[in-house]
Amino acid sequence: MRLKNLQIGYTLPMAFTKKAHIQKVRIYASGDNLLTWTKLTKVIDPESFMGINNTGGGAGSIGTAYPISRVYSFGVNINF
């Protein structure tokens, strides 16, 4: 099981944004590849696990992939 993406945000109330002549302000935070629950080792990506490679790669190529990176993003959306 994997938590691939989570985004949370907050839209400021219009009482604050009207004073600055702004229609809408939204602040958000987003995260990708945050959690993975698996019985496989941390080296193996459970989504790329395809079994033994029959093209001569042998057991060394089981589920091989680059490590999954966690990505965090923060931002502000402003509508005038």
PyMOL Python script that loads the backbone (N, CA, C, O; Angstrom):
from pymol import cmd

cmd.read_pdbstr("""\
ATOM      1  N   MET A   1       0.856  -1.163   0.000  1.00  0.00           N
ATOM      2  CA  MET A   1       0.000   0.000   0.000  1.00  0.00           C
ATOM      3  C   MET A   1       0.905   1.229   0.000  1.00  0.00           C
ATOM      4  O   MET A   1       1.972   1.238   0.613  1.00  0.00           O
ATOM      5  N   ARG A   2       0.451   2.264  -0.702  1.00  0.00           N
ATOM      6  CA  ARG A   2       1.295   3.438  -0.852  1.00  0.00           C
ATOM      7  C   ARG A   2       0.447   4.710  -0.811  1.00  0.00           C
ATOM      8  O   ARG A   2      -0.653   4.760  -1.363  1.00  0.00           O
ATOM      9  N   LEU A   3       0.979   5.728  -0.150  1.00  0.00           N
ATOM     10  CA  LEU A   3       0.387   7.064  -0.178  1.00  0.00           C
ATOM     11  C   LEU A   3       1.196   7.862  -1.191  1.00  0.00           C
ATOM     12  O   LEU A   3       2.281   8.351  -0.877  1.00  0.00           O
ATOM     13  N   LYS A   4       0.668   7.994  -2.411  1.00  0.00           N
ATOM     14  CA  LYS A   4       1.422   8.589  -3.508  1.00  0.00           C
ATOM     15  C   LYS A   4       1.319  10.110  -3.533  1.00  0.00           C
ATOM     16  O   LYS A   4       2.289  10.777  -3.893  1.00  0.00           O
ATOM     17  N   ASN A   5       0.177  10.673  -3.162  1.00  0.00           N
ATOM     18  CA  ASN A   5       0.037  12.116  -3.232  1.00  0.00           C
ATOM     19  C   ASN A   5      -0.935  12.588  -2.162  1.00  0.00           C
ATOM     20  O   ASN A   5      -1.984  11.985  -1.939  1.00  0.00           O
ATOM     21  N   LEU A   6      -0.562  13.675  -1.510  1.00  0.00           N
ATOM     22  CA  LEU A   6      -1.434  14.310  -0.522  1.00  0.00           C
ATOM     23  C   LEU A   6      -1.293  15.809  -0.690  1.00  0.00           C
ATOM     24  O   LEU A   6      -0.182  16.336  -0.721  1.00  0.00           O
ATOM     25  N   GLN A   7      -2.422  16.494  -0.799  1.00  0.00           N
ATOM     26  CA  GLN A   7      -2.396  17.945  -0.908  1.00  0.00           C
ATOM     27  C   GLN A   7      -3.393  18.523   0.081  1.00  0.00           C
ATOM     28  O   GLN A   7      -4.544  18.092   0.150  1.00  0.00           O
ATOM     29  N   ILE A   8      -2.932  19.506   0.846  1.00  0.00           N
ATOM     30  CA  ILE A   8      -3.815  20.210   1.767  1.00  0.00           C
ATOM     31  C   ILE A   8      -3.710  21.701   1.445  1.00  0.00           C
ATOM     32  O   ILE A   8      -2.654  22.192   1.047  1.00  0.00           O
ATOM     33  N   GLY A   9      -4.807  22.396   1.621  1.00  0.00           N
ATOM     34  CA  GLY A   9      -4.803  23.820   1.322  1.00  0.00           C
ATOM     35  C   GLY A   9      -5.795  24.565   2.189  1.00  0.00           C
ATOM     36  O   GLY A   9      -6.674  23.980   2.820  1.00  0.00           O
ATOM     37  N   TYR A  10      -5.625  25.869   2.199  1.00  0.00           N
ATOM     38  CA  TYR A  10      -6.509  26.735   2.968  1.00  0.00           C
ATOM     39  C   TYR A  10      -6.770  27.991   2.144  1.00  0.00           C
ATOM     40  O   TYR A  10      -5.835  28.639   1.673  1.00  0.00           O
ATOM     41  N   THR A  11      -8.031  28.325   1.977  1.00  0.00           N
ATOM     42  CA  THR A  11      -8.415  29.552   1.284  1.00  0.00           C
ATOM     43  C   THR A  11      -8.729  30.608   2.332  1.00  0.00           C
ATOM     44  O   THR A  11      -9.558  30.401   3.217  1.00  0.00           O
ATOM     45  N   LEU A  12      -8.058  31.732   2.217  1.00  0.00           N
ATOM     46  CA  LEU A  12      -8.274  32.809   3.180  1.00  0.00           C
ATOM     47  C   LEU A  12      -9.688  33.363   3.052  1.00  0.00           C
ATOM     48  O   LEU A  12     -10.227  33.428   1.947  1.00  0.00           O
ATOM     49  N   PRO A  13     -10.295  33.762   4.167  1.00  0.00           N
ATOM     50  CA  PRO A  13     -11.643  34.342   4.110  1.00  0.00           C
ATOM     51  C   PRO A  13     -11.649  35.648   3.306  1.00  0.00           C
ATOM     52  O   PRO A  13     -10.662  36.384   3.292  1.00  0.00           O
ATOM     53  N   MET A  14     -12.770  35.922   2.641  1.00  0.00           N
ATOM     54  CA  MET A  14     -12.872  37.128   1.807  1.00  0.00           C
ATOM     55  C   MET A  14     -12.739  38.414   2.617  1.00  0.00           C
ATOM     56  O   MET A  14     -12.387  39.457   2.067  1.00  0.00           O
ATOM     57  N   ALA A  15     -13.013  38.349   3.907  1.00  0.00           N
ATOM     58  CA  ALA A  15     -12.870  39.545   4.740  1.00  0.00           C
ATOM     59  C   ALA A  15     -11.424  40.053   4.731  1.00  0.00           C
ATOM     60  O   ALA A  15     -11.194  41.260   4.807  1.00  0.00           O
ATOM     61  N   PHE A  16     -10.461  39.152   4.638  1.00  0.00           N
ATOM     62  CA  PHE A  16      -9.049  39.544   4.592  1.00  0.00           C
ATOM     63  C   PHE A  16      -8.625  39.976   3.191  1.00  0.00           C
ATOM     64  O   PHE A  16      -7.870  40.935   3.033  1.00  0.00           O
ATOM     65  N   THR A  17      -9.112  39.269   2.182  1.00  0.00           N
ATOM     66  CA  THR A  17      -8.647  39.519   0.818  1.00  0.00           C
ATOM     67  C   THR A  17      -9.291  40.749   0.186  1.00  0.00           C
ATOM     68  O   THR A  17      -8.675  41.378  -0.674  1.00  0.00           O
ATOM     69  N   LYS A  18     -10.510  41.112   0.584  1.00  0.00           N
ATOM     70  CA  LYS A  18     -11.177  42.302   0.032  1.00  0.00           C
ATOM     71  C   LYS A  18     -10.399  43.571   0.316  1.00  0.00           C
ATOM     72  O   LYS A  18     -10.350  44.469  -0.525  1.00  0.00           O
ATOM     73  N   LYS A  19      -9.793  43.659   1.484  1.00  0.00           N
ATOM     74  CA  LYS A  19      -9.037  44.857   1.866  1.00  0.00           C
ATOM     75  C   LYS A  19      -7.861  45.092   0.933  1.00  0.00           C
ATOM     76  O   LYS A  19      -7.461  46.236   0.719  1.00  0.00           O
ATOM     77  N   ALA A  20      -7.299  44.016   0.372  1.00  0.00           N
ATOM     78  CA  ALA A  20      -6.162  44.126  -0.545  1.00  0.00           C
ATOM     79  C   ALA A  20      -6.616  44.077  -2.004  1.00  0.00           C
ATOM     80  O   ALA A  20      -5.779  43.983  -2.902  1.00  0.00           O
ATOM     81  N   HIS A  21      -7.922  44.140  -2.255  1.00  0.00           N
ATOM     82  CA  HIS A  21      -8.498  44.080  -3.607  1.00  0.00           C
ATOM     83  C   HIS A  21      -8.098  42.799  -4.336  1.00  0.00           C
ATOM     84  O   HIS A  21      -7.759  42.815  -5.520  1.00  0.00           O
ATOM     85  N   ILE A  22      -8.145  41.700  -3.604  1.00  0.00           N
ATOM     86  CA  ILE A  22      -7.830  40.376  -4.150  1.00  0.00           C
ATOM     87  C   ILE A  22      -9.084  39.519  -4.002  1.00  0.00           C
ATOM     88  O   ILE A  22      -9.726  39.528  -2.951  1.00  0.00           O
ATOM     89  N   GLN A  23      -9.432  38.774  -5.061  1.00  0.00           N
ATOM     90  CA  GLN A  23     -10.623  37.927  -5.015  1.00  0.00           C
ATOM     91  C   GLN A  23     -10.423  36.700  -4.140  1.00  0.00           C
ATOM     92  O   GLN A  23     -11.280  36.365  -3.322  1.00  0.00           O
ATOM     93  N   LYS A  24      -9.286  36.029  -4.315  1.00  0.00           N
ATOM     94  CA  LYS A  24      -9.096  34.749  -3.631  1.00  0.00           C
ATOM     95  C   LYS A  24      -7.605  34.487  -3.400  1.00  0.00           C
ATOM     96  O   LYS A  24      -6.779  34.730  -4.279  1.00  0.00           O
ATOM     97  N   VAL A  25      -7.274  33.989  -2.208  1.00  0.00           N
ATOM     98  CA  VAL A  25      -5.905  33.574  -1.878  1.00  0.00           C
ATOM     99  C   VAL A  25      -5.970  32.172  -1.281  1.00  0.00           C
ATOM    100  O   VAL A  25      -6.672  31.936  -0.298  1.00  0.00           O
ATOM    101  N   ARG A  26      -5.240  31.259  -1.878  1.00  0.00           N
ATOM    102  CA  ARG A  26      -5.185  29.876  -1.389  1.00  0.00           C
ATOM    103  C   ARG A  26      -3.738  29.505  -1.117  1.00  0.00           C
ATOM    104  O   ARG A  26      -2.875  29.667  -1.979  1.00  0.00           O
ATOM    105  N   ILE A  27      -3.477  29.010   0.079  1.00  0.00           N
ATOM    106  CA  ILE A  27      -2.149  28.532   0.481  1.00  0.00           C
ATOM    107  C   ILE A  27      -2.218  27.015   0.510  1.00  0.00           C
ATOM    108  O   ILE A  27      -3.177  26.449   1.032  1.00  0.00           O
ATOM    109  N   TYR A  28      -1.203  26.345  -0.051  1.00  0.00           N
ATOM    110  CA  TYR A  28      -1.263  24.889  -0.103  1.00  0.00           C
ATOM    111  C   TYR A  28       0.112  24.262   0.127  1.00  0.00           C
ATOM    112  O   TYR A  28       1.154  24.894  -0.041  1.00  0.00           O
ATOM    113  N   ALA A  29       0.062  22.997   0.516  1.00  0.00           N
ATOM    114  CA  ALA A  29       1.251  22.150   0.654  1.00  0.00           C
ATOM    115  C   ALA A  29       0.917  20.803   0.025  1.00  0.00           C
ATOM    116  O   ALA A  29      -0.190  20.287   0.187  1.00  0.00           O
ATOM    117  N   SER A  30       1.875  20.244  -0.688  1.00  0.00           N
ATOM    118  CA  SER A  30       1.658  18.990  -1.389  1.00  0.00           C
ATOM    119  C   SER A  30       2.859  18.084  -1.166  1.00  0.00           C
ATOM    120  O   SER A  30       3.991  18.553  -1.053  1.00  0.00           O
ATOM    121  N   GLY A  31       2.602  16.786  -1.105  1.00  0.00           N
ATOM    122  CA  GLY A  31       3.684  15.808  -0.965  1.00  0.00           C
ATOM    123  C   GLY A  31       3.425  14.608  -1.862  1.00  0.00           C
ATOM    124  O   GLY A  31       2.294  14.131  -1.958  1.00  0.00           O
ATOM    125  N   ASP A  32       4.467  14.122  -2.517  1.00  0.00           N
ATOM    126  CA  ASP A  32       4.382  12.945  -3.382  1.00  0.00           C
ATOM    127  C   ASP A  32       5.258  11.835  -2.812  1.00  0.00           C
ATOM    128  O   ASP A  32       6.326  12.096  -2.258  1.00  0.00           O
ATOM    129  N   ASN A  33       4.792  10.587  -2.955  1.00  0.00           N
ATOM    130  CA  ASN A  33       5.514   9.398  -2.488  1.00  0.00           C
ATOM    131  C   ASN A  33       5.863   9.507  -1.003  1.00  0.00           C
ATOM    132  O   ASN A  33       7.020   9.356  -0.609  1.00  0.00           O
ATOM    133  N   LEU A  34       4.855   9.768  -0.200  1.00  0.00           N
ATOM    134  CA  LEU A  34       5.079  10.029   1.222  1.00  0.00           C
ATOM    135  C   LEU A  34       5.287   8.764   2.047  1.00  0.00           C
ATOM    136  O   LEU A  34       6.171   8.731   2.903  1.00  0.00           O
ATOM    137  N   LEU A  35       4.495   7.728   1.810  1.00  0.00           N
ATOM    138  CA  LEU A  35       4.591   6.509   2.614  1.00  0.00           C
ATOM    139  C   LEU A  35       4.448   5.279   1.733  1.00  0.00           C
ATOM    140  O   LEU A  35       3.714   5.295   0.745  1.00  0.00           O
ATOM    141  N   THR A  36       5.157   4.207   2.096  1.00  0.00           N
ATOM    142  CA  THR A  36       5.010   2.916   1.425  1.00  0.00           C
ATOM    143  C   THR A  36       5.018   1.832   2.495  1.00  0.00           C
ATOM    144  O   THR A  36       5.950   1.739   3.294  1.00  0.00           O
ATOM    145  N   TRP A  37       3.964   1.012   2.500  1.00  0.00           N
ATOM    146  CA  TRP A  37       3.903  -0.128   3.402  1.00  0.00           C
ATOM    147  C   TRP A  37       4.082  -1.393   2.567  1.00  0.00           C
ATOM    148  O   TRP A  37       3.243  -1.705   1.722  1.00  0.00           O
ATOM    149  N   THR A  38       5.177  -2.125   2.801  1.00  0.00           N
ATOM    150  CA  THR A  38       5.439  -3.343   2.044  1.00  0.00           C
ATOM    151  C   THR A  38       6.332  -4.266   2.861  1.00  0.00           C
ATOM    152  O   THR A  38       7.043  -3.822   3.762  1.00  0.00           O
ATOM    153  N   LYS A  39       6.286  -5.548   2.539  1.00  0.00           N
ATOM    154  CA  LYS A  39       7.176  -6.515   3.179  1.00  0.00           C
ATOM    155  C   LYS A  39       8.464  -6.681   2.381  1.00  0.00           C
ATOM    156  O   LYS A  39       9.385  -7.368   2.823  1.00  0.00           O
ATOM    157  N   LEU A  40       8.534  -6.047   1.192  1.00  0.00           N
ATOM    158  CA  LEU A  40       9.750  -6.099   0.389  1.00  0.00           C
ATOM    159  C   LEU A  40      10.818  -5.210   1.012  1.00  0.00           C
ATOM    160  O   LEU A  40      10.505  -4.349   1.835  1.00  0.00           O
ATOM    161  N   THR A  41      12.060  -5.407   0.631  1.00  0.00           N
ATOM    162  CA  THR A  41      13.131  -4.569   1.162  1.00  0.00           C
ATOM    163  C   THR A  41      12.981  -3.152   0.630  1.00  0.00           C
ATOM    164  O   THR A  41      12.258  -2.932  -0.342  1.00  0.00           O
ATOM    165  N   LYS A  42      13.649  -2.192   1.246  1.00  0.00           N
ATOM    166  CA  LYS A  42      13.543  -0.804   0.825  1.00  0.00           C
ATOM    167  C   LYS A  42      14.194  -0.550  -0.528  1.00  0.00           C
ATOM    168  O   LYS A  42      13.942   0.483  -1.147  1.00  0.00           O
ATOM    169  N   VAL A  43      15.024  -1.471  -0.994  1.00  0.00           N
ATOM    170  CA  VAL A  43      15.695  -1.302  -2.277  1.00  0.00           C
ATOM    171  C   VAL A  43      14.745  -1.572  -3.440  1.00  0.00           C
ATOM    172  O   VAL A  43      14.942  -1.039  -4.532  1.00  0.00           O
ATOM    173  N   ILE A  44      13.721  -2.390  -3.221  1.00  0.00           N
ATOM    174  CA  ILE A  44      12.819  -2.805  -4.294  1.00  0.00           C
ATOM    175  C   ILE A  44      11.566  -1.941  -4.287  1.00  0.00           C
ATOM    176  O   ILE A  44      10.922  -1.767  -3.252  1.00  0.00           O
ATOM    177  N   ASP A  45      11.227  -1.402  -5.455  1.00  0.00           N
ATOM    178  CA  ASP A  45       9.994  -0.648  -5.633  1.00  0.00           C
ATOM    179  C   ASP A  45       8.870  -1.648  -5.858  1.00  0.00           C
ATOM    180  O   ASP A  45       8.925  -2.389  -6.840  1.00  0.00           O
ATOM    181  N   PRO A  46       7.845  -1.712  -4.996  1.00  0.00           N
ATOM    182  CA  PRO A  46       6.787  -2.709  -5.150  1.00  0.00           C
ATOM    183  C   PRO A  46       6.001  -2.561  -6.450  1.00  0.00           C
ATOM    184  O   PRO A  46       5.418  -3.539  -6.916  1.00  0.00           O
ATOM    185  N   GLU A  47       5.967  -1.388  -7.041  1.00  0.00           N
ATOM    186  CA  GLU A  47       5.252  -1.207  -8.300  1.00  0.00           C
ATOM    187  C   GLU A  47       6.043  -1.703  -9.501  1.00  0.00           C
ATOM    188  O   GLU A  47       5.457  -1.999 -10.543  1.00  0.00           O
ATOM    189  N   SER A  48       7.363  -1.800  -9.375  1.00  0.00           N
ATOM    190  CA  SER A  48       8.166  -2.254 -10.512  1.00  0.00           C
ATOM    191  C   SER A  48       8.542  -3.719 -10.379  1.00  0.00           C
ATOM    192  O   SER A  48       9.270  -4.242 -11.223  1.00  0.00           O
ATOM    193  N   PHE A  49       8.063  -4.398  -9.338  1.00  0.00           N
ATOM    194  CA  PHE A  49       8.419  -5.797  -9.108  1.00  0.00           C
ATOM    195  C   PHE A  49       7.785  -6.661 -10.188  1.00  0.00           C
ATOM    196  O   PHE A  49       6.563  -6.801 -10.240  1.00  0.00           O
ATOM    197  N   MET A  50       8.619  -7.242 -11.053  1.00  0.00           N
ATOM    198  CA  MET A  50       8.139  -8.029 -12.177  1.00  0.00           C
ATOM    199  C   MET A  50       8.618  -9.477 -12.125  1.00  0.00           C
ATOM    200  O   MET A  50       8.361 -10.231 -13.064  1.00  0.00           O
ATOM    201  N   GLY A  51       9.296  -9.883 -11.078  1.00  0.00           N
ATOM    202  CA  GLY A  51       9.826 -11.238 -11.012  1.00  0.00           C
ATOM    203  C   GLY A  51      11.208 -11.310 -11.640  1.00  0.00           C
ATOM    204  O   GLY A  51      11.839 -10.279 -11.870  1.00  0.00           O
ATOM    205  N   ILE A  52      11.679 -12.509 -11.918  1.00  0.00           N
ATOM    206  CA  ILE A  52      13.014 -12.694 -12.466  1.00  0.00           C
ATOM    207  C   ILE A  52      13.025 -12.302 -13.945  1.00  0.00           C
ATOM    208  O   ILE A  52      12.147 -12.700 -14.710  1.00  0.00           O
ATOM    209  N   ASN A  53      14.019 -11.527 -14.329  1.00  0.00           N
ATOM    210  CA  ASN A  53      14.169 -11.086 -15.706  1.00  0.00           C
ATOM    211  C   ASN A  53      14.745 -12.228 -16.530  1.00  0.00           C
ATOM    212  O   ASN A  53      15.854 -12.686 -16.256  1.00  0.00           O
ATOM    213  N   ASN A  54      14.014 -12.692 -17.529  1.00  0.00           N
ATOM    214  CA  ASN A  54      14.448 -13.817 -18.349  1.00  0.00           C
ATOM    215  C   ASN A  54      15.353 -13.408 -19.501  1.00  0.00           C
ATOM    216  O   ASN A  54      15.672 -14.242 -20.347  1.00  0.00           O
ATOM    217  N   THR A  55      15.770 -12.166 -19.559  1.00  0.00           N
ATOM    218  CA  THR A  55      16.614 -11.715 -20.657  1.00  0.00           C
ATOM    219  C   THR A  55      18.089 -11.820 -20.315  1.00  0.00           C
ATOM    220  O   THR A  55      18.922 -11.182 -20.960  1.00  0.00           O
ATOM    221  N   GLY A  56      18.418 -12.604 -19.324  1.00  0.00           N
ATOM    222  CA  GLY A  56      19.819 -12.786 -18.948  1.00  0.00           C
ATOM    223  C   GLY A  56      20.257 -11.954 -17.769  1.00  0.00           C
ATOM    224  O   GLY A  56      21.407 -12.035 -17.336  1.00  0.00           O
ATOM    225  N   GLY A  57      19.335 -11.143 -17.238  1.00  0.00           N
ATOM    226  CA  GLY A  57      19.692 -10.283 -16.120  1.00  0.00           C
ATOM    227  C   GLY A  57      19.801 -11.050 -14.814  1.00  0.00           C
ATOM    228  O   GLY A  57      20.502 -10.613 -13.901  1.00  0.00           O
ATOM    229  N   GLY A  58      19.127 -12.176 -14.706  1.00  0.00           N
ATOM    230  CA  GLY A  58      19.195 -12.984 -13.497  1.00  0.00           C
ATOM    231  C   GLY A  58      18.490 -12.356 -12.322  1.00  0.00           C
ATOM    232  O   GLY A  58      17.706 -11.421 -12.481  1.00  0.00           O
ATOM    233  N   ALA A  59      18.770 -12.874 -11.138  1.00  0.00           N
ATOM    234  CA  ALA A  59      18.079 -12.434  -9.927  1.00  0.00           C
ATOM    235  C   ALA A  59      18.436 -11.007  -9.545  1.00  0.00           C
ATOM    236  O   ALA A  59      17.698 -10.371  -8.793  1.00  0.00           O
ATOM    237  N   GLY A  60      19.561 -10.486 -10.049  1.00  0.00           N
ATOM    238  CA  GLY A  60      19.964  -9.126  -9.711  1.00  0.00           C
ATOM    239  C   GLY A  60      19.044  -8.068 -10.286  1.00  0.00           C
ATOM    240  O   GLY A  60      19.110  -6.913  -9.865  1.00  0.00           O
ATOM    241  N   SER A  61      18.192  -8.418 -11.228  1.00  0.00           N
ATOM    242  CA  SER A  61      17.331  -7.411 -11.856  1.00  0.00           C
ATOM    243  C   SER A  61      15.882  -7.507 -11.385  1.00  0.00           C
ATOM    244  O   SER A  61      14.988  -6.978 -12.045  1.00  0.00           O
ATOM    245  N   ILE A  62      15.635  -8.166 -10.268  1.00  0.00           N
ATOM    246  CA  ILE A  62      14.262  -8.277  -9.734  1.00  0.00           C
ATOM    247  C   ILE A  62      13.845  -6.925  -9.165  1.00  0.00           C
ATOM    248  O   ILE A  62      14.431  -6.438  -8.198  1.00  0.00           O
ATOM    249  N   GLY A  63      12.823  -6.322  -9.778  1.00  0.00           N
ATOM    250  CA  GLY A  63      12.245  -5.089  -9.241  1.00  0.00           C
ATOM    251  C   GLY A  63      13.201  -3.935  -9.138  1.00  0.00           C
ATOM    252  O   GLY A  63      12.984  -3.033  -8.329  1.00  0.00           O
ATOM    253  N   THR A  64      14.259  -3.930  -9.932  1.00  0.00           N
ATOM    254  CA  THR A  64      15.229  -2.850  -9.804  1.00  0.00           C
ATOM    255  C   THR A  64      14.667  -1.562 -10.382  1.00  0.00           C
ATOM    256  O   THR A  64      13.998  -1.572 -11.415  1.00  0.00           O
ATOM    257  N   ALA A  65      14.937  -0.483  -9.724  1.00  0.00           N
ATOM    258  CA  ALA A  65      14.494   0.840 -10.155  1.00  0.00           C
ATOM    259  C   ALA A  65      15.266   1.864  -9.343  1.00  0.00           C
ATOM    260  O   ALA A  65      15.904   1.530  -8.345  1.00  0.00           O
ATOM    261  N   TYR A  66      15.201   3.107  -9.778  1.00  0.00           N
ATOM    262  CA  TYR A  66      15.787   4.163  -8.971  1.00  0.00           C
ATOM    263  C   TYR A  66      14.976   4.286  -7.688  1.00  0.00           C
ATOM    264  O   TYR A  66      13.774   4.022  -7.697  1.00  0.00           O
ATOM    265  N   PRO A  67      15.602   4.679  -6.591  1.00  0.00           N
ATOM    266  CA  PRO A  67      14.837   4.861  -5.349  1.00  0.00           C
ATOM    267  C   PRO A  67      13.733   5.902  -5.563  1.00  0.00           C
ATOM    268  O   PRO A  67      13.898   6.860  -6.320  1.00  0.00           O
ATOM    269  N   ILE A  68      12.631   5.695  -4.894  1.00  0.00           N
ATOM    270  CA  ILE A  68      11.495   6.606  -5.020  1.00  0.00           C
ATOM    271  C   ILE A  68      11.784   7.850  -4.182  1.00  0.00           C
ATOM    272  O   ILE A  68      12.049   7.757  -2.984  1.00  0.00           O
ATOM    273  N   SER A  69      11.729   9.006  -4.823  1.00  0.00           N
ATOM    274  CA  SER A  69      12.015  10.265  -4.135  1.00  0.00           C
ATOM    275  C   SER A  69      10.743  10.844  -3.545  1.00  0.00           C
ATOM    276  O   SER A  69       9.672  10.784  -4.148  1.00  0.00           O
ATOM    277  N   ARG A  70      10.880  11.397  -2.375  1.00  0.00           N
ATOM    278  CA  ARG A  70       9.780  12.157  -1.794  1.00  0.00           C
ATOM    279  C   ARG A  70       9.902  13.582  -2.308  1.00  0.00           C
ATOM    280  O   ARG A  70      10.995  14.144  -2.366  1.00  0.00           O
ATOM    281  N   VAL A  71       8.767  14.157  -2.680  1.00  0.00           N
ATOM    282  CA  VAL A  71       8.759  15.515  -3.210  1.00  0.00           C
ATOM    283  C   VAL A  71       7.768  16.338  -2.390  1.00  0.00           C
ATOM    284  O   VAL A  71       6.613  15.948  -2.214  1.00  0.00           O
ATOM    285  N   TYR A  72       8.231  17.467  -1.899  1.00  0.00           N
ATOM    286  CA  TYR A  72       7.380  18.380  -1.141  1.00  0.00           C
ATOM    287  C   TYR A  72       7.256  19.682  -1.914  1.00  0.00           C
ATOM    288  O   TYR A  72       8.245  20.202  -2.430  1.00  0.00           O
ATOM    289  N   SER A  73       6.036  20.211  -1.993  1.00  0.00           N
ATOM    290  CA  SER A  73       5.785  21.477  -2.684  1.00  0.00           C
ATOM    291  C   SER A  73       4.918  22.360  -1.796  1.00  0.00           C
ATOM    292  O   SER A  73       4.042  21.887  -1.072  1.00  0.00           O
ATOM    293  N   PHE A  74       5.189  23.641  -1.875  1.00  0.00           N
ATOM    294  CA  PHE A  74       4.418  24.638  -1.131  1.00  0.00           C
ATOM    295  C   PHE A  74       4.114  25.780  -2.089  1.00  0.00           C
ATOM    296  O   PHE A  74       4.922  26.087  -2.965  1.00  0.00           O
ATOM    297  N   GLY A  75       2.965  26.406  -1.931  1.00  0.00           N
ATOM    298  CA  GLY A  75       2.670  27.512  -2.821  1.00  0.00           C
ATOM    299  C   GLY A  75       1.491  28.343  -2.386  1.00  0.00           C
ATOM    300  O   GLY A  75       0.801  28.052  -1.409  1.00  0.00           O
ATOM    301  N   VAL A  76       1.293  29.402  -3.164  1.00  0.00           N
ATOM    302  CA  VAL A  76       0.192  30.318  -2.930  1.00  0.00           C
ATOM    303  C   VAL A  76      -0.443  30.619  -4.286  1.00  0.00           C
ATOM    304  O   VAL A  76       0.259  30.961  -5.238  1.00  0.00           O
ATOM    305  N   ASN A  77      -1.763  30.494  -4.377  1.00  0.00           N
ATOM    306  CA  ASN A  77      -2.522  30.907  -5.565  1.00  0.00           C
ATOM    307  C   ASN A  77      -3.242  32.194  -5.217  1.00  0.00           C
ATOM    308  O   ASN A  77      -3.950  32.277  -4.212  1.00  0.00           O
ATOM    309  N   ILE A  78      -3.049  33.214  -6.076  1.00  0.00           N
ATOM    310  CA  ILE A  78      -3.688  34.515  -5.862  1.00  0.00           C
ATOM    311  C   ILE A  78      -4.471  34.884  -7.102  1.00  0.00           C
ATOM    312  O   ILE A  78      -3.927  34.902  -8.206  1.00  0.00           O
ATOM    313  N   ASN A  79      -5.756  35.179  -6.921  1.00  0.00           N
ATOM    314  CA  ASN A  79      -6.624  35.636  -8.015  1.00  0.00           C
ATOM    315  C   ASN A  79      -6.996  37.088  -7.760  1.00  0.00           C
ATOM    316  O   ASN A  79      -7.550  37.421  -6.712  1.00  0.00           O
ATOM    317  N   PHE A  80      -6.689  37.947  -8.721  1.00  0.00           N
ATOM    318  CA  PHE A  80      -7.009  39.380  -8.595  1.00  0.00           C
ATOM    319  C   PHE A  80      -8.349  39.687  -9.210  1.00  0.00           C
ATOM    320  O   PHE A  80      -8.784  40.839  -9.199  1.00  0.00           O
TER     321      PHE A  80
END
""", "prot")
cmd.dss("prot")
cmd.show_as("cartoon", "prot")
cmd.util.cbc("prot")
cmd.orient("prot")
